């Protein structure tokens, strides 16, 4: 409860950022009106923590008003991070936290932990910030339960260093001696370049890549023909073939979707995104500008990127994502690990061979090509269209020349044989 003996003239604790209190007042005023200013002032006397401030305010409201005030879409302000917070962390502690979080969200855990560590130098607060970024209540509870398993390093504290945000790396999946990982629900976490991922047991003996295309399903070294005209959606023929496959032994399956089944966009960075719901709305807005009402039925993901950099985003029919999950029952031998649009999967595999000067990524398929430009350490453009890949590539170079400055001449090519270098192009064929 709020302290009732506080005079209206008493000032909040001096540690508060006035901008944080002002935003809290505005959000509360939508529910209770002008009295919000006094309520916030009283609560701010009792704490210096944003989350506790909101809990104190919410405790005074009715159930309906409390739900409106704490709505998932409402952005909760945070004060500016202390400049020295990140440098005070023991790297071994952060590494343990990263490993735990990676079990839920994949390799993006490194970037999430580094960003959260810039806000606080307290381990409990770090876990609270990270848990707040998870949409699934079971995942939040599982992560917070892992706080007790963190073992601080016995080494002396490291010298202060400058924290750099960099592309997240892949992490091995380590089992924690505690509560089992929660079952995945509707929201699937993003991998480095935007995969739809579900968590499975690490005791399955084999990893299997299954690629779905309109006329073919590739599973390991086997190719199965499918009918591209089956059903009302272009992916239903491939899915029907997948459902009829017999799994003879336990395996973990990564489904890679042909670019026939995906859409892409390069999305500007935004500092205003604080929750998964805000990010989804932001991505849907951009896809809606390109594709209209159809984007409302798509599941969206975006790559992580350094602050200020453009992000590569992908969209898949939500019906396809749901059908893929249903194709791998819980008691089956094959377990679905992740679903990845082909460009995202290729970007993950090829990122080590993209030079600092940049390169074009070209994925050629029958009657279609996906062409993405990575230059100046960021994504610059992406086109996923019907037509001949070389014609589309030339057109894209012409469109971007001048607007993007000098564009690279290196082309990383998959899905077709690389031609001889010509017209200023340098072609390098990569394995599909």
Order of alpha helices (4+ residues) and beta strands (2+ residues): alpha-alpha-alpha-alpha-alpha-alpha-alpha-alpha-beta-beta-beta-beta-alpha-beta-beta-alpha-beta-beta-alpha-beta-alpha-beta-beta-beta-alpha-beta-beta
